[in-house]
């Protein structure tokens, strides 16, 4: 396992150290758990981005919305 340095506000670091002490856990384990949770939360996004053309379609859709095009959610397709 590699070593890395993280920069955190002192207040957050103090809280994390207190939690680690209370749980009898290491700071490394806490950061590993946070990384695992972050990866889990973004897994679906990463899967969608693998679909060819998906990102371009999203960008085009946002551009249409900004131009006032498209349909509102309350408009039914007919």
ZIFEN-V478067 format. One record per residue. N is the residue number from 1. D_LAST is the distance of its C-alpha to the last C-alpha in whole Angstrom. Layout:
BEGIN
((N	D_LAST) (N	D_LAST))
END
This chain:
BEGIN
((1	57) (2	57) (3	58) (4	56) (5	57) (6	54) (7	54) (8	53) (9	54) (10	57) (11	56) (12	53) (13	56) (14	58) (15	55) (16	55) (17	58) (18	59) (19	56) (20	58) (21	61) (22	60) (23	58) (24	61) (25	58) (26	59) (27	57) (28	56) (29	54) (30	52) (31	51) (32	50) (33	48) (34	46) (35	46) (36	44) (37	42) (38	41) (39	40) (40	38) (41	36) (42	35) (43	35) (44	31) (45	31) (46	33) (47	32) (48	28) (49	30) (50	32) (51	28) (52	29) (53	27) (54	25) (55	27) (56	26) (57	23) (58	23) (59	25) (60	23) (61	20) (62	23) (63	24) (64	20) (65	20) (66	24) (67	23) (68	20) (69	17) (70	14) (71	12) (72	14) (73	13) (74	12) (75	9) (76	6) (77	4) (78	0))
END
